[in-house]
């Protein structure tokens, strides 16, 4: 097992307190790294502070790992390495927080869904202090500070001169790392997966693997993947794997029991990342005069679900 990347407290900062943030924090802490989680969700912070980052293992047993918790970025100064795992609509706030606590020679790695996250972080932190990656490992949030892993995948990372120590730390926590020379390939390959799986599972309220056994859902998933890949090609992006359908179906199979992040958002009545996923594909398609009717329909349908949830919250308030 590799040693922690630094000896100081909070040597790895996890920005976020959701399912993947909890998974990363727990696995890094289990590997011996000092971890701090930065977030705003009061219930999540309370649970993490009291009980640590908790995972439900394959036997159904709960594992607990001690982490530090912060609601104020000033408590995270100086951060050498940060992993950003908040929703795309929270990126602007995450960028402001990191501007306050990231060391001058620090590095923030975004593993978020959708387009535009790296650019938003770089606008506050500078391009050299932001690295891009994507992950196909899933996790379901069962409660504040409690997550269930939903299938293993790879972490694709752009080749970045300052990323090697953090990549080694992630490997020591059991994550499979693959370096990719073309950063745009990383984000568009993840976008193919997100656009094909997330909206359908959210709309149908089913786990990822169910898309493979419902013929109509599988056909829609394939159509979404092909549309997104066509737009990526127009953007002159080469995907990590050339067959978009094969990419998506392999992820759906590997994470069969997982509830996608968008499905979890709909269940909680929370905002979704649909605008940065199917919305982004639709907008890019229009720029290139490429029709993306299935992405556009999913964008609007998930938006309609989110609007209904927002109306219900307003009525309760």
C-alpha positions in Angstrom: 0.0 0.0 0.0 1.4 3.4 -0.9 1.9 5.9 1.9 -0.3 9.0 2.2 0.7 11.8 -0.1 1.4 14.2 2.8 1.7 14.0 6.6 -0.5 17.0 7.4 -4.2 16.7 8.4 -6.7 16.7 5.6 -4.0 15.7 3.1 -6.8 14.8 0.6 -9.9 17.0 0.4 -13.1 15.6 -1.0 -15.4 18.4 -2.1 -18.9 17.0 -1.7 -20.9 14.7 0.7 -23.0 12.6 -1.6 -22.7 9.0 -2.7 -19.5 9.1 -4.7 -17.9 11.5 -2.2 -18.7 9.1 0.6 -17.3 6.2 -1.4 -14.1 8.0 -2.2 -13.6 9.3 1.4 -14.2 5.8 2.9 -11.8 4.0 0.5 -9.1 6.6 0.9 -9.4 6.6 4.6 -9.3 2.8 4.7 -6.1 2.9 2.7 -4.5 5.1 5.4 -4.9 8.5 3.9 -6.1 11.5 5.9 -9.3 12.8 4.4 -11.4 15.9 4.9 -14.9 16.3 3.4 -16.1 19.8 2.5 -19.8 20.4 2.1 -22.9 22.3 3.0 -25.4 19.5 3.7 -26.0 19.7 7.4 -27.4 16.2 7.9 -24.5 14.7 5.9 -21.9 16.6 7.8 -23.4 15.7 11.1 -23.5 12.0 10.2 -19.9 12.0 8.8 -18.6 13.8 11.9 -20.3 11.4 14.3 -20.0 8.1 12.5 -17.4 8.6 9.8 -17.8 7.7 6.1 -19.8 4.4 6.0 -20.0 1.8 3.3 -22.4 -1.2 3.0 -20.3 -4.1 1.8 -21.3 -7.1 -0.4 -22.4 -9.0 2.7 -24.7 -6.2 3.8 -22.5 -5.2 6.7 -21.6 -1.6 7.5 -18.0 -0.4 7.5 -17.0 2.9 9.1 -14.0 5.0 8.4 -13.0 8.2 10.3 -12.8 11.4 8.3 -12.5 15.1 9.1 -15.5 17.3 8.2 -15.7 21.0 7.2 -18.4 23.4 6.2 -16.1 26.4 5.9 -13.3 26.3 3.3 -11.2 28.4 5.6 -10.9 25.2 7.8 -9.2 23.4 4.9 -6.3 25.7 4.4 -3.9 24.8 2.8 -5.3 22.0 0.6 -2.7 20.3 -1.6 -5.0 17.9 -3.4 -8.8 18.1 -3.8 -11.2 15.7 -5.6 -14.3 17.5 -6.7 -17.4 15.3 -6.6 -20.3 17.8 -6.3 -23.2 18.0 -8.8 -22.5 20.1 -11.9 -24.9 22.8 -10.8 -22.8 23.2 -7.6 -19.5 23.6 -9.4 -19.5 27.4 -9.3 -19.7 27.3 -5.5 -17.1 24.6 -5.3 -14.7 26.8 -7.4 -15.2 29.7 -5.0 -14.6 27.5 -2.0 -11.4 26.0 -3.5 -10.1 29.5 -4.4 -10.1 30.1 -0.6 -8.4 26.9 0.5 -6.4 25.4 -2.4 -2.6 25.9 -2.0 -0.8 27.9 -4.7 0.8 24.7 -5.9 -2.3 22.7 -5.2 -4.4 20.7 -7.6 -8.1 20.1 -7.9 -9.3 17.0 -9.8 -12.8 17.1 -11.1 -14.5 13.7 -11.6 -18.0 15.3 -12.1 -20.6 14.5 -14.7 -21.4 16.7 -17.7 -19.6 19.4 -19.7 -18.2 22.7 -18.4 -17.0 21.8 -14.9 -13.2 22.0 -15.6 -13.7 25.4 -17.3 -15.7 26.8 -14.4 -13.1 25.6 -11.9 -10.2 26.9 -14.0 -11.9 30.3 -14.2 -11.4 30.7 -10.4 -8.3 28.5 -9.9 -6.3 28.8 -13.1 -5.8 26.1 -15.7 -2.7 24.6 -14.2 -4.4 23.9 -10.9 -7.3 21.9 -12.4 -7.1 18.3 -13.7 -9.9 16.4 -15.5 -11.0 12.9 -15.0 -14.1 10.7 -15.2 -15.3 7.6 -13.4 -17.7 4.8 -14.2 -17.8 3.3 -10.7 -21.2 3.7 -9.2 -22.5 4.3 -5.7 -26.0 4.8 -4.1 -26.5 7.1 -1.2 -28.6 5.2 1.5 -28.6 8.0 4.0 -26.4 10.8 5.3 -22.8 9.6 5.3 -23.8 6.1 4.1 -23.3 4.7 0.6 -23.5 1.3 -1.2 -20.9 0.7 -3.9 -22.6 -0.1 -7.2 -20.0 -1.8 -9.4 -16.3 -1.2 -10.1 -15.0 0.8 -13.1 -12.0 2.8 -14.2 -11.0 6.3 -13.4 -9.8 7.9 -16.6 -7.4 10.8 -16.0 -5.9 13.3 -18.3 -2.1 13.4 -18.4 -1.3 16.2 -16.1 2.2 17.0 -14.7 1.0 17.4 -11.1 -1.4 14.5 -10.9 0.9 11.5 -10.2 0.9 11.7 -6.4 -2.9 11.8 -6.3 -3.2 9.1 -8.9 -1.0 6.9 -6.7 -3.2 7.6 -3.7 -6.3 6.6 -5.6 -4.7 3.4 -6.7 -3.8 2.6 -3.1 -7.5 2.9 -2.3 -8.3 0.2 -4.9 -9.3 2.4 -7.8 -8.2 1.4 -11.3 -6.4 4.3 -13.0 -5.9 4.8 -16.7 -4.2 7.9 -18.1 -5.5 9.4 -21.3 -3.6 12.0 -23.4 -6.6 13.8 -24.8 -8.6 15.4 -22.0 -11.6 16.0 -24.3 -11.7 12.2 -24.9 -12.1 11.7 -21.1 -15.1 14.0 -20.7 -16.9 13.0 -23.9 -16.5 9.3 -23.2 -18.1 9.8 -19.8 -20.8 12.0 -21.4 -21.8 9.1 -23.7 -22.4 6.9 -20.6 -24.2 9.6 -18.6 -26.5 10.7 -21.4 -27.5 7.1 -22.2 -28.0 5.7 -18.7 -28.8 8.5 -16.3 -32.0 10.1 -17.8 -33.6 6.7 -18.6 -33.0 5.3 -15.2 -34.4 8.5 -13.7 -37.5 8.6 -15.9 -38.2 4.9 -15.5 -37.0 4.8 -11.8 -35.0 1.6 -12.3 -31.4 0.5 -11.6 -28.9 0.6 -14.4 -29.0 -3.1 -15.3 -32.7 -3.0 -15.9 -32.0 -1.0 -19.1 -30.5 -4.1 -20.6 -33.5 -6.4 -20.0 -36.2 -4.1 -21.2 -36.0 -4.1 -25.1 -37.6 -0.6 -25.5 -35.3 0.9 -22.8 -32.3 -0.8 -24.3 -33.1 0.6 -27.8 -33.4 4.1 -26.3 -30.1 3.7 -24.4 -28.4 2.8 -27.6 -29.9 5.7 -29.5 -28.8 8.1 -26.9 -25.2 6.7 -27.0 -25.1 7.0 -30.7 -26.4 10.6 -30.8 -23.8 11.7 -28.2 -21.0 9.9 -30.0 -22.0 11.6 -33.3 -21.8 15.0 -31.6 -18.4 14.1 -30.1 -17.2 13.2 -33.6 -18.3 16.5 -34.9 -16.3 18.1 -32.0 -13.3 16.2 -33.3 -13.1 14.1 -30.2 -11.9 10.5 -30.3 -13.7 8.4 -27.6 -11.7 6.1 -25.3 -13.6 3.2 -26.9 -14.9 3.7 -30.4 -18.1 1.7 -30.1 -20.5 3.9 -28.0 -23.1 1.1 -27.6 -20.5 -1.3 -26.3 -19.2 1.4 -23.8 -22.7 2.1 -22.4 -23.9 -1.5 -22.2 -20.7 -2.6 -20.5 -21.1 0.1 -17.8 -24.8 -0.8 -17.4 -23.9 -4.4 -16.8 -21.0 -3.7 -14.5 -23.1 -1.3 -12.4 -26.4 -3.3 -12.8 -27.6 -2.9 -9.2 -26.6 0.8 -9.0 -29.1 3.6 -9.0 -27.7 6.4 -11.2 -27.0 9.8 -9.6 -29.9 11.3 -11.6 -32.3 8.6 -10.4 -31.2 9.3 -6.8 -31.8 13.1 -7.4 -35.3 12.5 -8.7 -36.1 10.2 -5.7 -35.0 13.0 -3.3 -36.7 15.7 -5.2 -33.3 17.4 -5.7 -32.1 19.3 -8.8 -30.5 17.1 -11.5 -27.5 17.5 -13.8 -29.7 17.0 -17.0 -28.8 20.4 -18.4 -25.0 19.6 -18.3 -25.6 16.2 -19.8 -28.4 15.8 -22.4 -28.9 19.5 -22.5 -25.2 20.0 -23.3 -25.4 17.3 -26.0 -28.4 18.9 -27.6 -26.8 22.4 -27.6 -23.6 21.1 -29.1 -25.6 19.1 -31.7 -27.4 22.3 -32.8 -24.0 24.0 -33.3 -23.0 21.3 -35.7 -26.4 20.9 -37.2 -26.7 17.3 -35.9 -30.1 16.1 -34.8 -30.3 14.8 -31.2 -34.0 14.1 -30.8 -33.7 11.5 -28.0 -31.3 13.6 -26.0 -33.6 16.6 -26.4 -36.6 14.6 -25.3 -34.9 13.2 -22.3 -33.6 16.7 -21.4 -37.1 18.1 -21.4 -38.7 15.1 -19.7 -36.3 15.1 -16.8 -36.6 18.9 -16.5 -40.4 18.4 -16.3 -39.9 15.9 -13.4 -37.6 18.3 -11.6 -40.1 21.2 -12.1 -42.8 19.0 -10.5 -40.5 18.3 -7.5 -39.7 22.0 -7.2 -43.4 22.8 -7.2 -44.0 20.3 -4.5 -41.2 21.6 -2.3 -42.5 25.2 -2.7 -46.0 24.0 -1.8 -44.7 22.3 1.4 -42.7 25.3 2.3 
